[in-house]
Amino acid sequence: MSYSLRQIRALTMAVETGSFGRAAARLHVSQPALTLQIRALEESLGVALFDRSARGVRPTLAGQALALSFQRILDELETVVTGAREQAQRRSGVVHLAVLPSVAANLLPGRWRGCGPPIPASG
């Protein structure tokens, strides 16, 4: 079971747009490349995902069902990636420490040198 993200996106976009040409344009790939991705997906699944005719393509029931499931997976993947990006952006910020004045004056300046404004020593 090896399906690429490109194949999954190709299927969902082709079902959404109702056309390999429009799907290819929206995914910024050539129509032959998109067709090959869908054919490879059909071969690996062992099921026809589209009915092809001289008038165009229509998704089969299996194609529609799979596209719906794949769209949910793509939406979830987008949520995960967005969450990871937001988490990565939270790595920088302000840290507040509550310490005894003797610790702040004696230990922290040497440990935190270069990490912000110097801590004034109390005399």
N, C-alpha and C positions, 0 to 999 in steps of 0.2 A: 504494500500500500504506500505508494509514493506519488503525492500530488503536489504540484508546485503552486505557490501563491499566484503566479501568473495565470495558470490554468483556472484556478478558482475565480480570479477576477474576470477572466475572459468569459467564463460561463455566466456569471452573475450579470455582467454588463450586456452580453448578447441577449439574455432573457429580458433584461430591463428595457433595452432599446428596441428589441424585436428585429435586429439586423446585425449581421457580422460587420458590415461596413461602418455603420454608426458606432458600434461597440469599439471597433479598431481605432476609429478617430478619437473617441473619448479617452481611450487608454494610450493613445500616442504610439500605436504600433501599426504595421501594415496589415491589410486584410488577410493576405496569405499567412502571415505569422500567427494571427489570431485563429484562423481556421486550423492550422497545424496544432496549436495548443488545445483546442477543443477536441480535435480528432484523437490526440494522444490521451486526453482525459477519458474519452469514450472507450478507447482500446483498453486502458488500464482498468476501467470499471466493468467493461464487458457489456455495456448497454448504450443504446442510441439516445443521445440527449436532445437531438434536433431532427425533425423531418425536413429533408432537403428536397426542393423542387425547383423547376425553372422560374417560378414566381418568387422564390426566396426561401427562408428558413422559418420554421415554427418550432418552439420547444415541445418536446414530448411531455407526457405527464411526469415521467421520471426526471426529465430535465428541469421542469418547473419546480418539482419538490426538492431536488438537489440544490438548485439555485437559491431557493428560499432558505434552506439549511445553511448553505455556504454564506449567504448574506448575513445571517445571524452570527456566524463565526467571524466574519470580517468586521462586523460592528463591535463584537467583543474584543477582538484583537486591537482595534483602534482605541478602545477604552483602556486596555492594558498599556499600550504604548504611550498614550497621553498621560496616564498615571505615572508611568516610569519617568517621563520627561519632567513632569511637575515635581516628582520626588528628587530628581537630580538637581533641579534648580533650587531646592531648599537647602542645599549643602552649604551655602554661604549665608551669613546673617550675623546677627549680634548675639554674643553669648554674655549673659550676666552671671557673675559669680558672687556668692555671699560668703565672705571669709572674714576671719578675725583680722583686725588692723595689723597685728604683728606679722601675720602670714602675708598679707597684701604688701607690706612694706619690705619684707625680707626675702620672700621666696618668689613671688609672682613676677617682679620686674625682670629677673634673670631668665625665667622660663618663657615669658611671653614677649621677649624683645622682638620688635619688628611686627607685632600683631596689632598695632593700633597706637593711640597716643600713650605716652608714658604715664604711669601711675605716680602721682606726686607722693613723695615720702613724707610722712608726718614725723615731726621732730620732737 
